[in-house]
């Protein structure tokens, strides 16, 4: 499938927002919305890939799909869990051995989101793994749904409609749970309530595969919508839409509070929808100024290692917060050091673990 550098740049924006939020950077109190951007991106890219495979070969190779997901996510995660066990053994992570083992088990089983939602045994230093659990379970259910629908989903507009209905149902369910007295942790961490962001990405993939399938293929138009006046006008409009959506997301990251009641009524739903609008504009107008800025080399470089940055930053930040007084350094210095270490580890994870394994998988397929 086609590669858009701007989407890697958007990944960079998302992961940097999350990192600043977890570093307790006051001007970005809504940086948690970076996770929602990741969800929409993931839903779009995975579904577009599946629809392209269905269009080209007439079927989806589910074994290959799940192997790709495992290779993409699990090796780097296992590396983190080994390091987490080591950090506990030297006293950098508090708690008993049984608690540390439970944390690791909850993450490996992909149920950290439910553990946080219902307060079963919420991982502390690995609490950020809730989003990985949501993605893993969502794609299992999404695959079962597509397999059950069979030839019905051969027409992408049907899949688009199904995803839109699912996203609306998810936010309405969130609103009902909120009215029934569910606590913010239940609303924020549940797969049923957060699936809306992934489903908006799925809907976008179905819509583009229906209206402009050539955009999703390698070798399709990449630099312009056309030299005629209509094409130029549309590209200009898409460029303005991209800027408006990006600025709206940045503004939301500045002012939003994750537990505010309005976030559960319409906030998360709206943020996911705006992200889908931004993706649609970037994909259809890759030559726009907004696409070029997001596709700049520094942002793309950060975007490529964004998975490693997401995995490693949170436990390192928690260790820095826990130990900085013992180490006799300021909180700000400890966070800066943790950020530098996160960048180094994420870079090593990408170049020595993630990329080699993906390359080997592509050679075998």
C-alpha positions in Angstrom: 0.0 0.0 0.0 1.0 3.6 -0.6 3.2 5.4 2.0 2.4 8.9 3.1 5.3 10.6 5.0 2.8 13.1 6.5 1.1 10.2 8.5 4.5 9.4 10.1 4.7 13.1 11.0 1.3 12.9 12.5 2.5 9.9 14.6 5.3 12.1 15.8 2.9 14.8 16.9 0.8 12.2 18.7 3.6 10.5 20.6 5.2 13.8 21.5 1.9 15.1 22.9 1.5 11.9 25.0 5.1 12.2 26.3 4.6 15.8 27.3 1.4 14.9 29.0 3.1 12.1 31.0 6.0 14.4 31.8 3.5 16.7 33.5 4.1 19.6 31.1 1.3 22.0 32.1 0.7 23.8 28.8 -0.3 20.4 27.2 -2.8 19.0 29.7 -4.7 17.4 26.9 -1.8 15.6 25.4 -3.6 12.3 26.1 -5.5 12.9 22.9 -2.4 11.7 21.1 -3.6 8.2 21.9 -6.9 8.9 20.0 -4.8 10.0 17.0 -2.9 6.7 17.1 -6.2 4.8 17.2 -7.7 6.6 14.2 -4.4 6.2 12.3 -4.2 2.5 13.1 -7.8 1.9 12.1 -7.3 3.6 8.8 -4.0 2.0 7.8 -5.0 -1.6 8.9 -8.4 -1.5 7.2 -7.0 0.2 4.0 -4.5 -2.6 3.8 -7.1 -5.3 4.3 -9.4 -3.8 1.7 -6.6 -3.4 -0.8 -5.7 -7.1 -0.3 -9.3 -8.0 -0.8 -9.6 -5.9 -3.9 -6.3 -7.3 -5.4 -6.7 -11.0 -4.6 -10.3 -11.4 -3.8 -9.6 -12.6 -0.3 -7.9 -11.7 3.0 -5.1 -14.0 4.3 -5.9 -13.8 7.9 -2.9 -15.9 9.0 -0.6 -13.3 7.3 -2.6 -10.5 8.9 -2.1 -11.8 12.5 1.5 -12.7 11.9 2.2 -9.1 10.8 0.5 -7.7 13.8 2.4 -10.0 16.2 5.7 -9.1 14.5 4.9 -5.4 14.6 3.9 -5.3 18.3 5.2 -8.2 20.4 9.0 -8.3 20.0 9.5 -4.7 21.2 7.0 -5.2 23.9 8.7 -8.3 25.2 12.0 -6.3 25.3 10.3 -3.7 27.5 8.9 -6.4 29.8 12.3 -8.0 30.3 13.7 -4.5 31.1 10.8 -3.9 33.5 11.6 -7.1 35.4 15.3 -6.1 35.6 14.3 -2.6 36.9 12.2 -4.2 39.6 15.0 -6.5 40.6 17.4 -3.6 41.3 14.7 -1.6 43.2 13.8 1.0 40.6 10.2 -0.2 40.5 8.5 -0.5 43.9 6.2 -3.4 44.9 6.4 -7.1 45.6 7.6 -9.8 43.1 4.0 -11.1 42.8 2.8 -7.5 41.9 5.5 -7.2 39.2 4.6 -10.6 37.8 0.9 -9.7 37.7 1.7 -6.5 35.9 3.7 -8.4 33.3 1.0 -11.0 32.9 -1.8 -8.5 32.5 0.2 -6.7 29.7 1.1 -10.0 28.0 -2.6 -11.1 28.0 -3.6 -7.8 26.5 -6.1 -7.0 29.2 -4.5 -3.9 30.8 -7.4 -1.8 29.6 -10.0 -3.9 31.3 -7.8 -4.1 34.5 -7.7 -0.3 34.6 -11.4 0.0 33.7 -12.6 -2.3 36.5 -9.8 -1.8 38.9 -8.9 -5.6 38.9 -5.1 -5.1 39.1 -4.2 -2.0 37.2 -0.5 -2.0 36.1 1.2 1.0 37.5 4.5 1.5 35.7 3.0 -0.4 32.7 -0.3 1.4 32.8 0.2 2.9 29.3 -0.2 -0.6 27.9 -4.0 -0.2 28.1 -4.0 1.2 24.5 -2.1 -1.8 23.2 -4.8 -4.1 24.8 -7.5 -2.1 23.1 -5.9 -2.4 19.7 -5.1 -6.1 20.0 -8.7 -7.0 21.0 -10.2 -4.6 18.5 -8.4 -6.2 15.6 -9.3 -9.6 16.7 -13.0 -8.6 16.8 -12.6 -6.7 13.5 -11.1 -9.7 11.8 -13.9 -12.0 13.1 -16.5 -9.5 11.9 -15.0 -9.2 8.4 -14.5 -12.9 8.1 -18.2 -13.5 9.1 -19.4 -10.9 6.6 -17.4 -12.6 3.9 -18.3 -11.3 0.4 -20.6 -8.7 1.9 -17.7 -6.5 2.7 -16.3 -6.7 -0.8 -18.0 -3.4 -1.4 -16.1 -1.0 0.8 -19.0 1.5 1.2 -20.8 -1.2 3.3 -17.8 -1.5 5.6 -17.6 2.3 5.8 -21.3 2.4 6.8 -20.8 -0.4 9.4 -17.8 1.5 10.9 -19.7 4.8 11.2 -22.7 3.0 12.8 -20.3 1.3 15.2 -18.6 4.6 16.1 -21.9 6.3 16.8 -23.1 3.3 18.9 -19.8 3.4 20.9 -20.2 7.0 21.9 -23.9 6.6 22.7 -23.0 3.6 24.9 -20.3 5.8 26.6 -22.9 8.4 27.2 -25.4 5.9 28.7 -22.7 4.4 31.0 -21.8 7.9 32.1 -25.5 8.7 32.9 -25.7 5.4 34.8 -22.8 6.5 37.1 -19.8 4.7 35.6 -16.5 6.2 36.8 -14.2 8.0 34.4 -11.6 5.1 34.4 -14.3 2.7 33.2 -15.3 5.1 30.4 -11.8 6.0 29.4 -10.2 2.5 29.3 -13.0 0.2 28.0 -12.7 -1.3 24.5 -16.5 -0.8 24.1 -16.3 2.9 24.7 -13.0 3.7 23.0 -13.6 1.7 19.8 -15.1 4.8 18.3 -11.7 6.2 17.4 -10.5 3.0 15.7 -13.8 2.8 13.9 -13.5 6.3 12.5 -10.3 5.2 10.9 -11.9 2.1 9.5 -14.7 4.2 8.1 -12.3 6.5 6.4 -10.5 3.6 4.8 -13.8 2.2 3.5 -14.9 5.6 2.2 -11.6 6.3 0.3 -11.6 2.8 -1.1 -15.1 3.5 -2.4 -14.6 7.0 -3.8 -10.9 7.2 -4.7 -9.4 3.7 -4.6 -6.4 4.8 -6.7 -5.1 6.9 -3.8 -4.5 3.8 -1.7 -2.4 2.0 -4.3 1.3 2.2 -4.8 1.9 4.0 -8.1 -1.4 6.0 -7.8 -1.4 9.8 -7.9 0.9 11.2 -5.3 1.9 14.8 -6.0 -1.2 16.5 -7.2 -4.9 16.2 -7.7 -4.6 17.4 -11.3 -3.6 20.4 -13.3 -7.1 21.5 -14.1 -8.9 24.3 -12.3 -11.2 21.9 -10.5 -8.3 19.8 -9.2 -6.4 22.8 -8.0 -9.5 24.2 -6.2 -10.1 20.9 -4.5 -6.5 20.6 -3.4 -6.6 24.1 -2.0 -9.7 23.3 -0.1 -8.2 20.1 1.3 -5.1 22.0 2.4 -7.2 24.5 4.4 -9.2 21.6 5.9 -6.0 19.9 7.0 -4.7 23.1 8.7 -8.0 23.6 10.4 -8.2 20.0 11.7 -4.6 20.0 12.8 -4.9 23.3 14.7 -8.2 22.1 16.3 -6.4 19.0 17.6 -3.5 21.1 19.0 -6.0 23.4 20.7 -7.8 20.5 22.2 -4.5 19.1 23.5 -4.0 22.4 25.3 -7.4 22.8 26.9 -8.9 19.3 27.4 -9.0 17.4 30.7 -9.4 13.7 30.4 -11.9 13.3 33.2 -14.1 16.3 32.2 -17.8 15.1 31.7 -18.0 16.7 28.3 -15.1 14.6 27.0 -17.2 11.5 27.6 -20.3 13.0 26.1 -18.8 14.3 22.8 -15.2 15.2 23.3 -13.5 11.9 22.5 -15.9 11.3 19.6 -15.2 14.8 18.1 -11.5 14.4 18.5 -11.5 11.1 16.6 -13.7 12.6 13.9 -11.5 15.6 13.5 -8.5 13.3 13.2 -10.3 11.3 10.5 -10.9 14.5 8.6 -7.3 15.5 8.9 -6.2 12.1 7.6 -8.6 12.3 4.6 -7.2 15.7 3.7 -3.5 14.6 4.0 -4.1 11.5 1.9 -5.9 13.3 -0.8 -3.6 16.3 -0.9 -0.1 15.0 -0.2 1.4 18.0 -2.0 -0.2 20.6 0.4 1.9 22.7 2.7 0.5 20.9 5.7 1.5 17.5 4.3 5.0 18.8 3.5 5.4 20.1 7.1 4.1 16.9 8.7 6.2 15.0 6.2 9.5 16.8 7.1 12.4 14.6 7.9 12.7 15.3 11.6 9.0 14.6 12.2 9.1 11.5 10.0 12.1 10.2 11.9 10.3 10.6 15.2 7.2 9.0 13.7 9.1 5.9 12.6 10.3 5.2 16.2 7.0 6.3 17.8 6.1 2.8 18.9 9.3 2.5 20.9 8.9 6.0 22.2 5.4 5.1 23.4 6.5 1.8 25.0 9.5 3.1 26.9 8.7 6.7 27.9 6.0 6.0 30.6 7.9 3.5 32.8 11.1 5.6 32.5 9.2 8.7 33.5 7.7 6.9 36.5 11.1 5.7 37.6 12.4 9.3 37.2 9.5 10.6 39.3 10.1 7.9 41.9 13.9 8.1 42.3 14.9 11.7 41.5 15.0 12.7 45.1 17.1 9.7 46.0 19.4 10.5 43.2 19.5 14.2 44.3 18.5 15.7 41.0 15.5 18.0 40.2 12.3 16.6 38.8 12.9 18.5 35.5 16.4 17.2 35.1 15.2 13.6 35.8 12.5 13.9 33.2 14.9 15.3 30.6 17.3 12.5 31.3 14.4 9.9 31.0 13.4 11.5 27.7 16.9 11.3 26.3 17.2 7.6 27.4 13.7 7.0 25.8 14.9 8.4 22.5 18.1 6.2 22.5 16.2 3.0 23.4 13.4 3.7 20.9 16.0 4.3 18.2 17.8 1.0 19.0 14.5 -0.9 19.2 13.5 0.3 15.8 16.8 -0.3 14.0 17.8 -3.5 15.7 14.5 -5.2 16.6 11.4 -3.8 14.8 12.7 -3.1 11.3 14.9 -6.2 10.9 12.0 -8.5 11.9 9.6 -6.8 9.6 12.1 -7.0 6.7 12.5 -10.7 7.3 8.8 -11.2 7.3 8.4 -9.4 4.0 11.1 -11.5 2.4 9.3 -14.7 3.5 5.9 -13.6 2.3 
